[in-house]
Amino acid sequence: MNNCPEQISEIENKYSLRFDESKSEFSGNLYVEQNDCYQISIDITPFPNSFPIVKELGERIPRKADRHLYSDASCCLTTKAKNNYF
């Protein structure tokens, strides 16, 4: 996979996430407010053919489809039809 170092650095700095090149994955705490964050991982391997796989790892969100979170902790960001159009 050909990752763009400038974009990776920008994401790491802006969101305080770490990039693991061997996994093509960002991980860390994503802050939504000053004292509120979610522990996440973002697998960019599927990109640009489909959306990255985002997982909420801290179990703050119940693992239920109606919460847009699957049992494997991956987040539902779009429908399969829209993702396949990507």
C-alpha positions in Angstrom: 0.0 0.0 0.0 1.3 3.4 -0.9 0.5 5.7 2.0 1.0 9.5 1.8 3.4 10.5 4.6 2.2 14.1 4.6 -1.5 13.1 5.1 -0.6 10.5 7.7 1.4 13.1 9.7 -1.4 15.6 9.4 -3.9 13.1 10.8 -1.6 12.1 13.6 -1.0 15.7 14.6 -4.6 17.0 14.2 -6.3 14.0 16.0 -3.5 12.7 18.2 -3.7 9.3 16.6 -0.8 6.9 16.0 -0.2 5.2 12.6 1.0 1.7 12.5 2.4 1.3 9.0 2.6 -2.5 9.2 -1.2 -2.7 9.8 -2.1 0.5 7.8 -4.0 1.5 10.8 -4.5 4.6 12.9 -5.3 4.1 16.6 -5.8 6.1 19.8 -8.3 8.3 21.5 -10.5 10.4 19.4 -11.7 13.4 21.4 -15.2 14.7 20.8 -15.0 17.2 23.7 -12.2 18.3 25.9 -12.7 15.6 28.5 -14.6 13.0 26.4 -13.0 10.6 24.0 -13.5 7.3 22.3 -10.8 4.7 21.9 -10.7 3.8 18.2 -8.8 2.2 15.4 -9.1 3.1 11.7 -8.0 0.4 9.2 -7.3 2.2 5.9 -6.5 -0.9 4.0 -9.8 -0.9 2.1 -9.3 2.7 0.9 -9.6 3.9 -1.8 -11.9 1.1 -3.0 -14.2 1.4 0.0 -14.5 3.2 3.3 -11.9 2.6 6.0 -12.9 0.2 8.8 -13.5 2.2 12.0 -13.7 0.3 15.3 -14.7 1.7 18.8 -12.5 -0.3 21.2 -13.4 1.1 24.6 -16.9 -0.5 24.7 -18.6 2.8 25.5 -21.1 2.1 22.7 -23.2 -1.1 23.1 -22.5 -3.7 20.4 -26.0 -3.5 18.8 -27.0 -2.9 15.2 -29.4 -0.2 16.3 -26.5 1.7 17.7 -24.7 1.4 14.4 -22.0 -0.8 15.9 -21.5 -4.4 14.9 -20.4 -7.2 17.3 -16.8 -7.0 16.1 -16.7 -3.4 17.2 -16.8 -2.0 13.7 -18.9 1.1 13.1 -21.6 1.3 10.5 -20.7 4.4 8.6 -22.7 3.8 5.4 -24.8 1.3 3.6 -23.2 -1.5 1.6 -24.7 -0.1 -1.5 -23.1 3.3 -1.0 -19.8 1.7 0.0 -19.7 -0.5 -3.1 -20.3 2.7 -5.2 -17.2 4.2 -3.7 
